[in-house]
Amino acid sequence: MAVRVICFYQSGCMGCMEQTPINSEVGRKLSIKIEEIDAVKNPHLITQYGLKVTPTIVVLNNDVVVERLEGVVHSEPLEAILKKYL
């Protein structure tokens, strides 16, 4: 089971700036890497993942999207969601 977690953000997004330290904390706690990708610099990913807002966290299991979290997600709920796939 290959789990990948991506957080799409864009510069100047207040929610994205709030999400970044949460991702770092949860990543450290669960010993996983939460990739951060600038959606504006990767427009093909906006289409590929159907992004509508930033931040958006996408959890992939074997390259299939199993969770999509739009907006700021605080550490406890994010941790609980990710634990289901680890």
Backbone as a chain_set.jsonl record, in Angstrom:
{"seq": "MAVRVICFYQSGCMGCMEQTPINSEVGRKLSIKIEEIDAVKNPHLITQYGLKVTPTIVVLNNDVVVERLEGVVHSEPLEAILKKYL", "coords": {"N": [[0.852, -1.179, 0.0], [0.894, 1.967, -1.109], [1.034, 5.07, 0.094], [0.441, 8.458, -0.557], [0.657, 11.864, 0.189], [-0.497, 14.98, -0.702], [-0.339, 18.461, -0.549], [-1.871, 21.08, -1.984], [-1.125, 24.408, -2.73], [-1.074, 28.05, -2.914], [0.819, 31.018, -3.52], [0.516, 33.719, -1.223], [-1.918, 32.956, -0.194], [-3.893, 32.95, 2.563], [-5.043, 30.84, 4.058], [-3.435, 28.764, 3.183], [-0.982, 29.477, 4.254], [-1.585, 29.086, 6.908], [-2.025, 26.36, 6.905], [0.453, 25.138, 6.345], [2.302, 24.927, 8.707], [0.751, 23.141, 10.172], [0.715, 20.869, 8.55], [3.434, 20.226, 8.703], [3.712, 19.585, 11.43], [1.939, 17.367, 11.703], [3.06, 15.635, 9.819], [5.58, 15.16, 10.975], [4.776, 13.939, 13.365], [3.508, 11.595, 12.456], [5.474, 10.464, 10.993], [5.631, 10.823, 8.169], [5.823, 12.134, 4.823], [4.43, 15.112, 3.785], [3.741, 16.32, 0.833], [4.204, 19.504, -0.635], [2.772, 21.408, -3.095], [2.838, 23.988, -5.413], [0.006, 25.091, -6.778], [-0.569, 26.98, -8.774], [1.777, 27.151, -10.244], [1.758, 24.725, -11.393], [-0.31, 24.105, -13.447], [-1.429, 21.946, -14.863], [-1.912, 20.075, -12.899], [-4.004, 21.188, -11.518], [-6.148, 20.714, -13.188], [-5.921, 17.904, -13.404], [-6.428, 16.996, -10.76], [-8.775, 18.268, -10.221], [-8.894, 20.717, -8.812], [-10.324, 23.258, -6.798], [-10.094, 25.07, -4.754], [-7.578, 26.505, -2.591], [-5.975, 25.942, 0.49], [-5.746, 22.555, -0.661], [-5.809, 19.264, 0.305], [-4.76, 16.188, -0.846], [-5.13, 12.77, -0.611], [-3.561, 9.952, -1.676], [-3.825, 6.549, -2.486], [-2.018, 3.995, -3.658], [-1.867, 5.497, -6.045], [-4.5, 6.307, -6.417], [-7.04, 8.601, -5.718], [-8.126, 8.848, -2.472], [-8.982, 10.449, -0.453], [-10.037, 13.838, -0.174], [-9.419, 16.978, 0.917], [-10.595, 20.096, 1.447], [-9.697, 23.473, 2.013], [-8.573, 24.82, 5.206], [-7.312, 22.332, 7.318], [-7.275, 21.205, 10.495], [-4.847, 19.913, 12.895], [-5.654, 17.58, 14.484], [-8.01, 16.379, 13.164], [-6.818, 15.962, 10.627], [-4.705, 14.235, 11.202], [-6.148, 12.001, 12.13], [-7.523, 11.228, 9.793], [-5.374, 10.586, 8.07], [-4.175, 8.455, 9.442], [-5.825, 6.31, 8.866], [-4.867, 5.295, 6.534], [-2.273, 4.553, 6.849]], "CA": [[0.0, 0.0, 0.0], [1.715, 3.165, -1.226], [0.248, 6.257, 0.414], [1.08, 9.734, -0.884], [-0.164, 12.985, 0.65], [-0.106, 16.203, -1.388], [-1.07, 19.669, -0.188], [-1.77, 22.094, -3.024], [-1.198, 25.76, -2.17], [-0.642, 29.123, -3.803], [1.428, 32.14, -2.81], [-0.387, 34.758, -0.754], [-3.144, 32.356, 0.336], [-3.827, 32.953, 4.029], [-5.317, 29.484, 4.524], [-2.254, 27.947, 2.874], [0.036, 29.821, 5.248], [-2.016, 28.452, 8.156], [-1.949, 24.906, 6.742], [1.843, 24.671, 6.271], [2.829, 24.393, 9.963], [-0.066, 21.99, 10.573], [1.247, 19.743, 7.776], [4.75, 19.881, 9.266], [3.484, 18.94, 12.726], [1.33, 16.051, 11.488], [4.059, 14.829, 9.131], [6.572, 14.735, 11.976], [4.121, 13.043, 14.32], [3.194, 10.31, 11.816], [6.659, 10.06, 10.222], [5.327, 10.792, 6.736], [6.086, 13.386, 4.119], [3.29, 15.745, 3.133], [4.309, 17.12, -0.253], [3.533, 20.77, -0.886], [2.911, 21.748, -4.503], [2.223, 25.252, -5.811], [-0.976, 24.773, -7.813], [-0.481, 27.954, -9.858], [2.947, 26.82, -11.063], [1.516, 23.394, -11.967], [-1.723, 24.159, -13.864], [-1.918, 20.632, -15.293], [-2.393, 19.364, -11.711], [-5.316, 21.765, -11.182], [-7.092, 19.936, -13.993], [-5.819, 16.48, -13.067], [-7.041, 16.71, -9.466], [-10.026, 19.008, -10.096], [-8.765, 21.659, -7.7], [-11.202, 24.428, -6.817], [-9.634, 25.993, -3.714], [-6.341, 26.168, -1.888], [-5.272, 24.677, 0.329], [-6.443, 21.284, -0.842], [-4.968, 18.105, 0.598], [-5.205, 14.994, -1.55], [-4.492, 11.545, -0.131], [-3.599, 8.92, -2.702], [-3.433, 5.2, -2.093], [-1.708, 3.336, -4.927], [-2.165, 6.486, -7.091], [-5.941, 6.568, -6.502], [-7.454, 9.564, -4.694], [-9.022, 8.243, -1.486], [-9.487, 11.547, 0.373], [-9.811, 15.196, -0.655], [-9.755, 17.887, 2.007], [-10.49, 21.458, 0.938], [-9.629, 24.469, 3.075], [-7.66, 24.506, 6.308], [-7.653, 21.153, 8.109], [-6.455, 21.267, 11.709], [-3.994, 18.737, 13.096], [-6.321, 16.36, 14.973], [-8.749, 15.669, 12.11], [-5.902, 15.534, 9.564], [-4.006, 13.058, 11.715], [-7.103, 10.881, 12.171], [-7.763, 10.793, 8.42], [-4.164, 9.953, 7.527], [-3.92, 7.181, 10.14], [-6.602, 5.263, 8.223], [-4.162, 4.81, 5.354], [-0.881, 4.211, 7.169]], "C": [[0.894, 1.236, 0.0], [0.84, 4.398, -1.03], [1.066, 7.5, 0.114], [0.121, 10.846, -0.47], [0.382, 14.26, 0.008], [-0.978, 17.35, -0.875], [-0.819, 20.699, -1.283], [-1.988, 23.46, -2.385], [-0.93, 26.774, -3.267], [-0.103, 30.271, -2.968], [0.372, 33.17, -2.424], [-1.691, 34.243, -0.171], [-3.022, 32.246, 1.85], [-4.072, 31.562, 4.608], [-4.128, 28.561, 4.309], [-1.15, 28.21, 3.891], [-0.302, 29.224, 6.607], [-1.825, 26.942, 8.088], [-0.521, 24.381, 6.822], [2.394, 24.163, 7.601], [2.031, 23.199, 10.491], [0.45, 20.742, 9.853], [2.579, 19.278, 8.347], [4.598, 19.108, 10.566], [2.952, 17.516, 12.542], [2.32, 15.118, 10.791], [5.11, 14.293, 10.082], [5.975, 13.683, 12.902], [3.892, 11.65, 13.736], [4.363, 9.746, 11.001], [6.342, 9.851, 8.745], [5.697, 12.137, 6.133], [4.782, 13.869, 3.501], [3.892, 16.691, 2.099], [3.517, 18.41, -0.403], [3.832, 21.187, -2.317], [2.156, 23.04, -4.778], [1.302, 24.973, -6.999], [-0.861, 25.707, -9.009], [0.678, 27.634, -10.794], [2.805, 25.459, -11.74], [0.065, 23.3, -12.441], [-2.284, 22.818, -14.342], [-2.455, 19.834, -14.106], [-3.738, 19.912, -11.235], [-6.385, 20.97, -11.91], [-7.103, 18.47, -13.565], [-6.555, 16.137, -11.783], [-8.332, 17.491, -9.231], [-10.009, 20.007, -8.956], [-9.664, 22.862, -7.893], [-10.736, 25.487, -5.837], [-8.257, 25.555, -3.23], [-6.504, 26.654, -0.461], [-6.239, 23.517, 0.072], [-5.433, 20.181, -0.576], [-5.596, 16.9, -0.088], [-4.41, 13.815, -0.998], [-4.685, 10.492, -1.211], [-3.131, 7.594, -2.114], [-3.259, 4.418, -3.377], [-2.155, 4.194, -6.116], [-3.651, 6.728, -7.334], [-6.31, 7.529, -5.378], [-8.468, 8.898, -3.772], [-9.604, 9.291, -0.533], [-9.136, 12.862, -0.306], [-10.314, 16.131, 0.435], [-9.528, 19.311, 1.527], [-10.555, 22.453, 2.081], [-8.677, 24.005, 4.165], [-8.192, 23.308, 7.088], [-6.712, 21.148, 9.309], [-5.836, 19.905, 12.022], [-4.74, 17.483, 13.536], [-7.136, 15.664, 13.887], [-7.847, 15.179, 10.972], [-5.171, 14.263, 9.977], [-4.918, 11.836, 11.698], [-7.373, 10.336, 10.763], [-6.558, 10.039, 7.875], [-3.879, 8.611, 8.166], [-4.687, 6.028, 9.512], [-5.838, 4.592, 7.083], [-2.723, 4.406, 5.612], [-0.775, 2.812, 7.753]], "O": [[1.57, 1.521, 0.988], [0.011, 4.727, -1.879], [2.238, 7.589, 0.482], [-1.077, 10.779, -0.745], [1.562, 14.583, 0.149], [-2.199, 17.222, -0.781], [0.314, 21.137, -1.483], [-2.916, 23.649, -1.598], [-0.604, 26.416, -4.398], [-0.528, 30.468, -1.83], [-0.545, 33.456, -3.193], [-2.499, 35.039, 0.306], [-2.155, 31.536, 2.36], [-3.386, 31.15, 5.544], [-3.842, 27.691, 5.131], [-0.468, 27.286, 4.336], [0.598, 28.891, 7.378], [-1.501, 26.311, 9.094], [-0.305, 23.277, 7.323], [2.919, 23.05, 7.636], [2.582, 22.341, 11.181], [0.604, 19.685, 10.466], [2.826, 18.077, 8.461], [5.27, 18.1, 10.782], [3.458, 16.575, 13.154], [2.409, 13.939, 11.136], [5.49, 13.124, 10.012], [6.602, 12.662, 13.183], [4.058, 10.646, 14.428], [4.249, 8.681, 10.395], [6.727, 8.846, 8.147], [5.86, 13.135, 6.835], [4.113, 13.128, 2.782], [4.474, 17.721, 2.44], [2.29, 18.403, -0.307], [4.992, 21.306, -2.711], [0.985, 23.175, -4.423], [1.768, 24.657, -8.094], [-1.038, 25.271, -10.147], [0.57, 27.826, -12.005], [3.638, 25.084, -12.565], [-0.709, 22.508, -11.903], [-3.488, 22.581, -14.237], [-3.351, 19.007, -14.273], [-4.523, 19.19, -10.621], [-7.403, 20.598, -11.326], [-8.165, 17.872, -13.389], [-7.231, 15.111, -11.709], [-8.926, 17.39, -8.158], [-10.986, 20.136, -8.218], [-9.763, 23.418, -8.987], [-10.958, 26.678, -6.059], [-7.833, 24.417, -3.425], [-7.123, 27.693, -0.235], [-7.382, 23.514, 0.529], [-4.345, 20.161, -1.152], [-6.786, 16.623, 0.062], [-3.182, 13.854, -0.927], [-5.808, 10.18, -1.609], [-2.169, 7.537, -1.348], [-4.223, 4.195, -4.11], [-2.744, 3.687, -7.071], [-4.021, 7.3, -8.359], [-5.943, 7.31, -4.224], [-9.524, 8.444, -4.212], [-10.614, 9.036, 0.122], [-8.083, 12.992, -0.93], [-11.481, 16.083, 0.824], [-8.397, 19.695, 1.232], [-11.357, 22.307, 3.003], [-8.058, 22.946, 4.066], [-9.362, 23.268, 7.469], [-5.493, 21.091, 9.149], [-6.251, 18.881, 11.48], [-4.476, 16.407, 13.0], [-6.974, 14.458, 13.696], [-8.081, 14.107, 10.414], [-5.039, 13.328, 9.187], [-4.496, 10.753, 11.294], [-7.442, 9.123, 10.568], [-6.709, 8.97, 7.283], [-3.385, 7.707, 7.493], [-4.254, 4.88, 9.608], [-6.132, 3.455, 6.715], [-2.026, 3.964, 4.698], [0.322, 2.36, 8.08]]}, "num_chains": 1, "name": "protein.A"}
